[in-house]
Amino acid sequence: MIDFDGRRYGIEGYGYRKIPPDIGIKVVDPVTGETGSGTYRLSFQPTGGIRPATIILWNRRKKATIEIDPVVGFVIVK
């Protein structure tokens, strides 16, 4: 789960980590569109599948993109 407003991410029931204040983050979901507020849940299915999405992280010096693909898995593009 990514909690944009609380600036934290993690696995529900297992704890969270803070997102540093200088890091920007947004998610582009092919179904719901782009979001950078509220919460976004990544749900893994018992069969191993996951809904596709793109997580974009940035600061003043760098940008990283995490592509979530239901077939391939996760790919980090810098």
MARLUM-742852 format. One record per residue: residue number from 1; residue in three letters; x, y, z of N, C-alpha, C, O, CB in turn. Coordinates in Angstrom, 1 decimal, decimal comma. Each point is the difference from the previous one (the first is absolute). Glycine has a CB too. Layout:
% MARLUM-742852
SITE    k    r    n.c1    n.c2    n.c3   ca.c1   ca.c2   ca.c3    c.c1    c.c2    c.c3    o.c1    o.c2    o.c3   cb.c1   cb.c2   cb.c3
SITE  NUM  ALA       X       Y       Z       X       Y       Z       X       Y       Z       X       Y       Z       X       Y       Z
...
//
This chain:
% MARLUM-742852
SITE    k    r    n.c1    n.c2    n.c3   ca.c1   ca.c2   ca.c3    c.c1    c.c2    c.c3    o.c1    o.c2    o.c3   cb.c1   cb.c2   cb.c3
SITE    1  MET     0,8    -1,2     0,0    -0,8     1,2     0,0     0,9     1,2     0,0     1,0     0,1     0,7    -2,8    -1,3     0,5
SITE    2  ILE     1,4     2,2    -1,9     0,6     1,3     0,0    -1,0     1,0     0,5    -1,1     0,2    -0,5     2,6    -0,8    -1,5
SITE    3  ASP    -1,1     1,3     3,1    -0,8     1,0     0,6     0,6     1,4    -0,3     1,0     0,4     0,6    -1,7    -2,0     1,3
SITE    4  PHE     0,2     2,2    -2,9     0,6     1,3    -0,5    -0,1     1,1     1,0     0,9     0,7     0,2    -1,5    -1,4    -2,5
SITE    5  ASP    -0,6     0,8     3,0    -0,2     1,1     0,9     0,8    -0,2     1,3     0,5     0,9     0,6    -2,8    -0,7    -1,5
SITE    6  GLY     2,5    -1,5     1,3     0,8    -0,3     1,2     1,5    -0,1    -0,3     0,8    -0,2     0,9    -2,8    -0,9     0,1
SITE    7  ARG     2,3     1,1    -2,3     1,4    -0,1    -0,5     0,6    -1,3     0,6     1,1     0,1     0,6    -0,9     2,4    -0,8
SITE    8  ARG    -0,8    -3,6    -0,1     0,5    -1,3     0,5    -0,4    -1,1    -1,0    -0,9     0,2    -0,8     0,9     0,6     3,2
SITE    9  TYR     0,7    -1,9    -2,4    -0,3    -1,2    -0,8     0,3    -1,2     0,8     0,8     0,0     0,9    -0,3     1,3    -3,1
SITE   10  GLY    -1,1    -2,4     1,8     0,3    -1,3     0,7    -1,0    -1,0    -0,3    -0,9     0,1    -0,8     2,0     1,2     2,6
SITE   11  ILE    -1,1    -2,4    -1,0    -0,9    -1,1    -0,1    -0,9     0,1     1,2     0,4     0,0     1,2     1,2    -1,5    -2,4
SITE   12  GLU    -2,9     1,6     0,9    -1,0     0,1     1,1     0,1    -1,2     1,0     0,1    -1,1    -0,5    -1,6     2,4    -1,1
SITE   13  GLY     1,6    -1,0     2,8     0,1    -1,0     1,1     1,4    -0,3     0,3     0,3    -0,8     0,9    -2,4    -0,1    -1,7
SITE   14  TYR     3,1     1,4     0,0     1,4    -0,4     0,2     0,9     1,3     0,2     1,2    -0,2     0,3    -1,6    -1,8    -1,7
SITE   15  GLY    -0,2     3,1     1,4     0,8     1,3     0,2     0,2     0,8    -1,2    -0,2    -0,4    -1,1     1,3    -0,8     2,9
SITE   16  TYR    -0,7     2,4    -1,5     0,2     1,0    -1,1     1,3     0,7     0,1     0,6     0,0     1,1    -3,1     0,4    -1,2
SITE   17  ARG     2,9     0,2    -1,0     1,3     0,8     0,0    -0,4     1,4    -0,5    -1,0     0,2    -0,8     2,5    -2,2     0,4
SITE   18  LYS    -0,8     3,0     0,9    -0,3     1,4    -0,4     0,6     0,3    -1,4     1,0    -0,5    -0,4    -1,1     1,2     2,8
SITE   19  ILE    -0,6     0,1    -3,2     0,5     0,5    -1,2     0,7     1,3     0,3    -0,7     0,9     0,6    -1,2    -2,0    -2,0
SITE   20  PRO     3,2     1,3     1,1     0,7     1,2     0,4    -0,7     1,2    -0,6    -0,6     0,0    -1,1     2,7    -1,3     1,2
SITE   21  PRO    -2,0     2,5     0,6    -0,8     1,2    -0,5     0,5     0,5    -1,3    -0,8     0,7    -0,7     0,5    -0,2     3,0
SITE   22  ASP     1,5    -0,8    -2,7     0,5     0,5    -1,3    -0,3    -0,9    -1,2     0,4     0,3    -1,1     1,4     0,9     2,3
SITE   23  ILE    -2,5    -2,3    -1,0    -0,4    -0,9    -1,0    -1,4     0,2    -0,5    -0,9     0,0     0,8     2,5    -1,7     0,1
SITE   24  GLY    -1,8     1,9    -2,2    -1,3     0,1    -0,6    -0,4    -1,4    -0,4     0,8    -0,8    -0,4    -0,4     3,2    -0,4
SITE   25  ILE    -1,7    -2,7     0,9    -0,5    -1,3    -0,4    -1,4     0,1    -0,6    -0,8     0,8     0,5     2,2    -1,9     1,3
SITE   26  LYS    -1,6     0,4    -2,9    -1,4    -0,1    -0,5    -0,1    -1,4    -0,7     1,0    -0,7    -0,3    -1,1     3,2    -0,1
SITE   27  VAL    -1,2    -2,9     0,2    -0,3    -1,3    -0,6    -0,8     0,2    -1,2    -1,0     0,8     0,1     1,1    -2,0     2,1
SITE   28  VAL     0,2     0,6    -3,3    -0,8     0,0    -1,2    -0,6    -1,4    -0,2     0,7    -0,9    -0,2     0,7     2,8    -0,9
SITE   29  ASP    -2,8    -1,9     1,3    -0,7    -1,3    -0,1    -0,8     0,0    -1,3    -0,7     1,0    -0,3     0,5    -1,2     2,8
SITE   30  PRO     0,3    -0,8    -3,3    -0,7     0,0    -1,3    -1,5     0,0     0,1    -0,7     0,4    -1,0     2,6    -1,6     0,1
SITE   31  VAL    -2,4     0,9     2,0    -1,5     0,0     0,2    -0,5     1,3     0,7    -0,9     0,6    -0,5     1,0    -3,1     0,7
SITE   32  THR     0,6     2,8     0,9    -0,5     1,2     0,8     0,7     1,3    -0,3    -0,4     1,0     0,4    -0,1    -2,6     1,3
SITE   33  GLY     1,6     1,5    -2,5     0,8     1,2    -0,4     1,1     0,4     1,0     0,5    -0,9     0,7    -2,6     1,7    -1,8
SITE   34  GLU     2,5     0,4     1,0     1,1     0,5     0,8    -0,4     0,5     1,4    -1,1     0,6     0,1     2,3     0,0    -2,2
SITE   35  THR    -0,5    -1,0     3,1    -0,3     0,4     1,4     1,3     0,4     0,8     1,0    -0,6    -0,2    -3,1    -0,8     0,1
SITE   36  GLY     1,9     2,3     1,0     1,1     0,4     0,8    -0,5     0,4     1,4     0,7     0,7     0,8     0,6     0,0    -2,8
SITE   37  SER    -2,6    -1,1     2,3    -0,6     0,3     1,3    -0,8    -1,2     0,4    -0,3    -0,9    -0,8     0,3     3,4     0,3
SITE   38  GLY    -0,4    -2,5     1,8    -0,7    -1,1     0,6     0,9    -1,2     0,1     1,1     0,1     0,4    -3,2     0,7    -1,5
SITE   39  THR     1,5    -2,0     0,9     0,8    -1,2     0,1    -0,2    -0,8    -1,3    -1,0     0,0    -0,7     0,7    -0,1     3,2
SITE   40  TYR     1,4    -0,7    -2,8     0,0    -0,9    -1,2     0,4    -1,4     0,5     1,0    -0,1     0,6    -0,5     2,0    -2,2
SITE   41  ARG    -1,3    -2,9     1,3     0,3    -1,3     0,4     0,4    -0,9    -1,1    -0,7     0,0    -1,1    -1,0     0,2     2,9
SITE   42  LEU     2,8    -0,9    -1,7     0,5    -1,0    -0,9    -0,5    -1,3     0,5     0,5    -0,4     1,1     1,6     1,8    -1,8
SITE   43  SER    -2,9    -2,1     0,0    -0,6    -1,3     0,4     0,6    -1,1    -0,8    -0,2    -0,1    -1,2    -1,9     1,3     1,9
SITE   44  PHE     2,7    -2,1     0,0     0,5    -1,2    -0,6    -1,1    -1,1     0,1    -0,5    -0,3     1,1     3,0     0,9    -0,5
SITE   45  GLN    -2,8    -1,3    -1,7    -1,0    -1,0     0,0     0,6    -1,3     0,5     1,2    -0,3    -0,2    -2,4     1,4    -1,7
SITE   46  PRO     0,4    -2,0     2,4     0,6    -1,4     0,5     0,6    -0,7    -1,2     0,9    -0,9     0,2    -2,7     0,8     1,6
SITE   47  THR     1,4     0,3    -3,0     0,5    -0,7    -1,2     1,3     0,6    -0,4     0,7    -0,5    -1,0    -3,0     0,0     0,3
SITE   48  GLY     2,8     1,7     1,3     1,2     0,6    -0,3    -0,1     1,2    -0,9     1,0     0,7    -0,2     0,0    -2,9     0,4
SITE   49  GLY    -2,2     2,6    -0,6    -0,2     1,1    -0,9    -0,1     1,3     0,8    -0,2     0,0     1,2    -0,9    -1,4    -2,8
SITE   50  ILE     1,4     2,5     0,9    -0,1     1,4     0,6    -0,5     0,9    -1,1     0,3    -0,2    -1,2     1,5    -0,2     2,9
SITE   51  ARG    -2,6     1,4    -1,3    -0,5     1,0    -1,0     1,2     0,9    -0,4     0,8     0,4     0,8    -3,1    -0,5     0,2
SITE   52  PRO     2,4     0,4    -2,3     1,1     0,8    -0,5    -0,2     1,5     0,5    -1,1     0,5     0,2     1,3    -2,0    -2,3
SITE   53  ALA     1,0     2,1     2,3     0,0     1,4     0,4     1,5     0,5    -0,2     0,9    -0,8    -0,2    -2,8     0,5     1,9
SITE   54  THR     2,0     1,6    -1,6     1,4     0,6    -0,1     0,1     0,9     1,3    -0,8     0,9     0,2     0,9    -1,0    -2,8
SITE   55  ILE     1,0    -0,1     3,3     0,3     0,8     1,2     1,2     0,9    -0,4     1,0    -0,5    -0,5    -1,9    -1,2     2,2
SITE   56  ILE     0,7     3,0    -1,6     1,1     1,0    -0,4     0,5     0,7     1,3    -0,8     0,6     0,7    -0,3    -0,3    -3,0
SITE   57  LEU     2,4    -0,4     2,5     0,6     0,7     1,1     1,0     1,0    -0,5     0,7    -0,3    -1,1    -0,9    -1,8     2,5
SITE   58  TRP     0,4     3,2    -0,8     0,9     1,0    -0,4     0,5     1,0     1,1    -0,7     0,1     1,0    -0,4    -0,3    -3,3
SITE   59  ASN     2,2     0,8     2,1     0,4     1,1     0,8     0,7     1,0    -0,9    -0,2    -0,1    -1,2     0,5    -1,4     3,3
SITE   60  ARG     0,4     2,5    -1,6     0,6     1,0    -0,9     1,1    -0,6    -0,9     0,3     0,7    -1,1    -0,8     1,0     2,8
SITE   61  ARG     1,1    -2,8    -1,4     1,1    -0,5    -0,8    -0,3    -1,2    -0,8     0,6    -0,2    -1,1     0,8     1,1     2,8
SITE   62  LYS    -2,4    -1,7    -1,3    -0,2    -1,3    -0,6    -1,5    -0,3    -0,2    -0,8     0,6     0,6     3,0    -1,5     0,3
SITE   63  LYS    -2,4     0,0    -1,8    -1,4    -0,5    -0,2     0,1    -1,6    -0,2     0,8    -0,4    -0,7    -1,6     2,7    -0,3
SITE   64  ALA    -0,1    -3,0     1,6     0,0    -1,5    -0,1    -1,5    -0,4    -0,3    -0,9     0,6     0,6     2,9    -0,9     0,9
SITE   65  THR    -2,2    -0,6    -2,4    -1,3    -0,5    -0,3     0,0    -1,5     0,3     0,9    -0,8    -0,5    -1,3     2,6    -1,3
SITE   66  ILE    -0,6    -2,3     2,5    -0,2    -1,4     0,2    -1,3    -0,4    -0,8    -1,1     0,4     0,3     2,2    -0,3     2,1
SITE   67  GLU    -0,8    -1,0    -3,3    -1,1    -0,5    -0,9    -0,5    -1,3     0,6     0,8    -1,0     0,2     0,1     2,1    -2,3
SITE   68  ILE    -2,2    -1,2     2,5    -0,5    -1,3     0,5    -0,8    -0,7    -1,1    -1,0     0,6    -0,6     0,8     0,4     2,9
SITE   69  ASP     0,7    -2,1    -2,7    -0,5    -0,8    -1,1    -0,6    -1,3     0,5     0,8    -0,7     0,7     0,8     1,8    -2,4
SITE   70  PRO    -2,8    -1,4     1,4    -0,6    -1,3     0,5     0,7    -1,2    -0,5    -0,2    -1,1     0,6    -1,9     2,3    -0,4
SITE   71  VAL     2,8    -1,2    -1,3     0,6    -1,1    -0,6     1,5    -0,1     0,4     0,5    -1,0     0,5    -2,1     1,1    -2,4
SITE   72  VAL     2,3     1,0     1,8     1,4     0,0     0,2     0,4     0,3     1,5     1,0    -0,6     0,5    -0,7     1,4    -2,8
SITE   73  GLY    -1,1    -0,1     3,0     0,2     0,4     1,4     0,4     1,5     0,0    -0,7     0,8    -0,6     1,5    -3,1     1,2
SITE   74  PHE     0,2     2,6     0,2     0,4     1,4     0,2     1,2     0,3    -0,8     1,0    -0,8    -0,1    -2,0     0,8     2,4
SITE   75  VAL     1,1     1,2    -2,9     1,1     0,4    -0,8     0,3     1,5     0,5    -0,9     0,8    -0,1     0,4    -2,3    -1,9
SITE   76  ILE     1,8     1,8     2,4     0,3     1,3     0,4     0,8     0,6    -1,1     1,0    -0,5    -0,5    -0,9    -0,1     2,9
SITE   77  VAL    -0,6     1,8    -2,9     0,6     0,7    -1,1     0,5     1,3     0,6    -0,8     0,8     0,6    -0,8    -1,8    -2,3
SITE   78  LYS     2,9     1,3     1,5     0,6     1,2     0,5     0,1     1,1    -1,1     0,5     1,1     0,3     0,7    -2,4     1,5
//
